[in-house]
Amino acid sequence: MEGLGQWPFMIAIFVVFFVFMILPQRKRQKEEKKFLEGLKRGDKVITKSGLHGKIFELNDKDNSCVIETMAGKLKFDRSALSLEMSKKLNTTATK
């Protein structure tokens, strides 16, 4: 009977963990997937390392993209593109 009183507490901890840790991560993954799938030639992007450029070519075969910068063209994996910084760049450019 003593162990029975701890179950509601354990369930509450699990629920709090799920709501504050797992659900936001799932939402972020969906947004990032949608962003990467919606890329098209000419989109301005920023990589996670801070490189600014414009998409020159998308390659679905190896999930990469070629980014055109002022210094030339560089090939990156699409996962190297930053969702937050690219959104911020595109919203300030349209204002």
Secondary structure, DSSP 8 states (H G I E B T S, - for coil): -TGGGGHHHHHHHHHHHIIIIIHHHHHHHHHHHHHHHT--TT-EEEBTT--EEEEEEEETTTTEEEEEETTEEEEEEGGGB-HHHHHHHHHHHH-
